[in-house]
């Protein structure tokens, strides 16, 4: 497992390097600059600002300077928030984004596994068709549409839940968590249904039934561990998607997480904030995919055997 983990890490390093390079040069090609404003600044002021942040140097020189600072763990200063570094802003917003992702993952797992379990126990019946139809609807419905719909129903029509904020009013974390988690619950429902149906058709399940074991025992003790393999393999990309998908949700519900900083940085051409957030999220995606691969290999004997021969 250690050898496999090191191999995956070595594969992830070039990916991060490409992400850093492409992002750096792409944002420099975007129209406008970090010091553009509705009220134009005098040319000499802009010149002094560019000299302070070394934006007057050639782009290739800025690139190598940024790589050198990055190797020291320095993401640079924020252009949007003078006097604050990108690291400070990330440290402010990241815990909230991670908390939202955890709640959304809990929603996705609970609802998705429950729907998949119900559908797999009675295939090709209404108990199967109804959850899967809802799951397909959840997959097709984007978060930027689902969020306002939930706000309209539960926040405005029924006035049951707050429609903005994070931790300021009772229940203000429910709608954002549902908005972000429901799409992944739909995918998990379909994956768990497929995995369970495959396991329930195996000979050892038939043997367990022949021995007179109860249905809950067969499901939770014998079928569920093997049937969850597709879900476990999906968790790495899912968690990465929850982190990046939170940007839209944080904007909709006015949550002061990392996503709002990123969106504001994009509008204001805050180069260093865009770079720092992109690098952090890319690294998290690489790490989470590595963890998902290792867990899948650990749980799947066939994959373990395959990697032993590689």
C-alpha positions in Angstrom: 0.0 0.0 0.0 2.9 2.4 0.7 4.3 1.8 -2.7 1.0 2.4 -4.3 0.5 5.6 -2.3 3.9 6.9 -3.3 3.2 6.1 -6.9 -0.1 8.0 -6.8 1.6 11.0 -5.2 4.3 11.1 -7.8 1.6 11.1 -10.5 -0.2 13.9 -8.7 2.8 16.3 -8.6 2.9 16.9 -12.4 -0.9 17.4 -12.4 -0.5 20.2 -9.8 2.3 21.7 -11.8 0.2 21.9 -14.9 -2.7 23.4 -13.0 -0.5 26.1 -11.5 1.1 26.9 -14.8 -2.2 27.0 -16.8 -4.0 29.0 -14.2 -1.2 31.6 -13.8 -1.1 32.4 -17.5 -4.8 32.2 -18.1 -5.7 34.8 -15.5 -3.1 37.1 -16.9 -4.9 36.9 -20.2 -8.3 38.0 -18.7 -9.4 41.6 -19.6 -8.9 44.1 -16.9 -6.5 44.1 -13.9 -6.5 44.0 -10.1 -6.4 47.8 -9.8 -9.3 48.6 -12.2 -12.2 50.3 -10.5 -15.3 52.4 -11.3 -13.3 55.5 -10.4 -10.1 55.3 -12.5 -6.9 55.8 -10.5 -4.2 58.2 -11.7 -1.6 56.5 -13.9 1.2 57.2 -11.5 -0.7 55.5 -8.7 -1.3 52.4 -10.8 2.4 52.4 -11.7 3.4 52.5 -8.1 1.0 49.7 -7.2 2.2 47.5 -10.0 5.8 48.1 -8.9 4.9 47.3 -5.3 3.4 43.9 -6.3 6.0 43.4 -9.0 3.3 43.4 -11.7 5.5 45.6 -13.9 7.9 42.7 -14.4 7.7 40.5 -17.5 5.0 37.7 -17.1 7.6 34.9 -17.2 9.6 36.6 -14.4 6.4 36.9 -12.3 5.8 33.2 -13.0 9.2 32.1 -11.7 9.0 34.5 -8.7 5.6 33.0 -7.8 6.9 29.4 -8.1 9.8 30.4 -5.8 7.5 31.9 -3.2 5.2 28.9 -3.5 8.0 26.5 -2.7 8.4 28.5 0.6 4.6 28.1 1.3 3.9 31.8 0.5 0.8 32.4 -1.6 1.5 36.1 -1.7 -0.6 39.2 -0.6 -4.2 39.7 -1.7 -4.8 42.6 -4.1 -8.4 42.9 -3.0 -7.7 43.0 0.8 -4.6 45.2 1.4 -2.5 44.2 4.3 -3.9 40.6 4.3 -2.2 37.6 2.8 -3.9 34.9 0.8 -2.9 32.4 3.4 -4.8 34.4 6.1 -7.9 34.6 3.9 -7.8 30.9 3.1 -7.5 30.2 6.8 -10.6 32.3 7.5 -12.8 30.8 4.8 -11.6 27.2 4.5 -13.0 25.9 7.9 -16.5 27.1 6.9 -16.3 25.5 3.4 -15.1 22.2 5.0 -17.9 22.3 7.5 -20.5 22.8 4.7 -18.9 19.9 2.8 -19.1 17.6 5.8 -22.8 18.4 6.3 -23.6 18.0 2.6 -21.7 14.7 2.6 -23.8 13.5 5.5 -27.0 14.4 3.6 -25.7 12.6 0.5 -24.8 9.4 2.4 -27.9 9.1 4.5 -30.4 9.9 1.8 -28.5 8.1 -1.0 -27.8 4.9 0.9 -31.4 4.8 2.2 -32.8 5.3 -1.3 -30.4 2.7 -2.8 -31.2 0.2 -0.1 -34.9 0.6 -0.6 -34.7 0.2 -4.3 -32.4 -2.8 -4.2 -34.5 -4.8 -1.8 -37.5 -4.8 -4.2 -36.2 -4.3 -7.8 -38.6 -3.5 -10.6 -41.4 -2.4 -8.3 -42.7 1.0 -7.2 -40.3 0.9 -4.3 -37.5 0.8 -6.9 -38.9 3.1 -9.5 -39.8 6.0 -7.2 -36.5 6.5 -5.5 -34.6 6.1 -8.8 -36.9 8.6 -10.5 -36.2 11.1 -7.7 -32.5 10.3 -8.0 -32.5 11.0 -11.7 -34.3 14.3 -11.1 -31.6 15.2 -8.5 -28.8 14.5 -10.9 -30.4 16.7 -13.6 -31.2 19.6 -11.3 -28.2 21.9 -10.9 -27.5 23.5 -7.5 -27.9 27.1 -8.8 -31.5 26.2 -9.6 -32.2 23.9 -6.6 -30.9 26.4 -4.1 -33.4 29.2 -5.0 -36.2 26.6 -5.2 -35.5 25.5 -1.7 -35.3 29.1 -0.5 -38.6 29.9 -2.2 -40.4 26.9 -0.7 -38.9 26.6 2.8 -37.7 30.1 3.4 -40.4 32.4 1.7 -43.6 30.3 1.4 -43.5 28.3 4.6 -41.0 30.6 6.5 -39.5 27.6 8.2 -35.8 28.2 7.7 -33.4 31.1 7.3 -32.3 31.8 3.7 -28.8 33.2 4.3 -25.9 33.2 6.7 -24.0 30.5 8.5 -24.2 30.0 12.2 -26.0 33.2 12.9 -29.6 31.8 13.2 -31.0 28.4 14.2 -31.4 26.2 11.1 -29.4 28.4 8.7 -27.1 25.5 7.8 -29.9 23.2 6.7 -30.8 24.7 3.3 -27.2 25.1 2.1 -26.4 21.5 3.2 -29.4 20.1 1.4 -28.7 22.2 -1.8 -25.1 20.9 -2.0 -25.8 17.4 -0.8 -28.9 16.3 -2.8 -27.2 16.0 -6.2 -24.6 13.7 -4.7 -27.3 11.8 -2.8 -28.9 11.0 -6.1 -25.6 9.6 -7.6 -25.0 7.6 -4.4 -28.5 6.2 -4.6 -27.9 4.8 -8.0 -24.5 3.5 -7.3 -25.6 1.8 -4.1 -28.6 0.2 -5.8 -26.4 -1.2 -8.6 -23.8 -2.5 -6.1 -26.3 -4.1 -3.9 -28.2 -5.8 -6.7 -25.0 -7.3 -7.9 -24.1 -8.6 -4.5 -27.6 -9.9 -3.8 -27.3 -12.1 -6.8 -24.2 -13.9 -5.6 -24.2 -17.5 -4.4 -23.2 -16.7 -0.8 -26.3 -14.6 -0.4 -28.4 -17.4 -1.7 -26.7 -19.7 0.9 -27.4 -17.2 3.6 -31.1 -17.1 2.7 -31.2 -20.9 2.6 -29.8 -21.0 6.1 -32.8 -19.0 7.2 -31.1 -15.8 8.1 -33.3 -12.7 8.3 -33.5 -10.2 5.6 -32.0 -7.3 7.7 -29.0 -9.6 8.7 -28.4 -10.6 5.0 -28.6 -6.9 3.9 -26.5 -5.2 6.6 -24.1 -7.9 7.5 -23.4 -9.7 4.2 -24.6 -7.6 1.3 -23.9 -4.0 2.4 -20.1 -4.2 2.8 -19.6 -5.6 -0.7 -22.3 -3.5 -2.3 -20.7 -0.3 -1.1 -17.6 -0.7 -3.2 -18.9 1.7 -6.0 -19.9 4.2 -3.4 -16.5 4.2 -1.7 -14.8 4.6 -5.1 -17.0 7.6 -5.7 -16.4 9.3 -2.4 -13.1 10.8 -3.4 -14.4 12.7 -6.5 -17.6 13.4 -4.6 -15.8 15.2 -1.7 -13.7 17.1 -4.2 -16.9 18.1 -6.0 -18.6 19.1 -2.7 -15.7 21.5 -2.0 -15.7 23.1 -5.4 -19.5 23.0 -5.7 -19.8 25.0 -2.4 -18.7 28.1 -4.3 -22.1 28.4 -5.9 -24.0 27.5 -2.7 -21.9 30.0 -0.6 -22.8 32.7 -3.1 -26.5 31.9 -3.1 -26.8 31.7 0.7 -24.2 34.5 1.5 -21.9 32.1 3.4 -18.6 33.6 4.4 -16.5 30.6 3.2 -13.7 30.1 0.8 -16.1 30.1 -2.2 -17.1 33.7 -1.7 -13.5 34.8 -1.6 -12.9 32.9 -4.8 -15.9 34.4 -6.6 -15.0 37.9 -5.5 -11.3 37.4 -6.5 -12.5 36.4 -10.0 -14.6 39.5 -10.4 -11.8 41.8 -9.0 -8.9 40.1 -10.8 -7.2 39.2 -7.5 -4.5 37.1 -9.1 -2.9 35.8 -6.0 -6.2 34.8 -4.3 -7.3 33.0 -7.5 -4.0 31.1 -7.6 -4.0 30.2 -3.9 -7.5 28.9 -3.9 -7.1 27.0 -7.1 -3.9 25.4 -5.9 -5.4 24.4 -2.5 -8.5 22.9 -4.1 -6.5 21.1 -6.7 -4.2 19.6 -4.0 -7.3 18.5 -2.0 -8.8 16.8 -5.1 -5.5 14.9 -5.8 -5.2 13.8 -2.2 -8.9 12.8 -1.9 -8.6 10.7 -5.1 -5.5 9.0 -3.8 -7.3 8.2 -0.5 -10.3 6.8 -2.5 -8.0 4.7 -4.6 -6.3 3.2 -1.6 -9.5 2.5 0.2 -10.9 0.8 -2.9 -7.8 -1.3 -3.2 -7.9 -2.2 0.5 -11.5 -3.4 0.2 -11.3 -5.2 -3.1 -9.1 -8.3 -3.2 -9.0 -8.4 -7.0 -7.5 -4.9 -7.1 -5.0 -5.8 -4.4 -4.0 -8.9 -6.5 -3.7 -6.8 -9.6 -1.4 -4.2 -8.0 0.8 -6.9 -6.6 1.6 -8.1 -10.1 2.3 -4.5 -11.5 
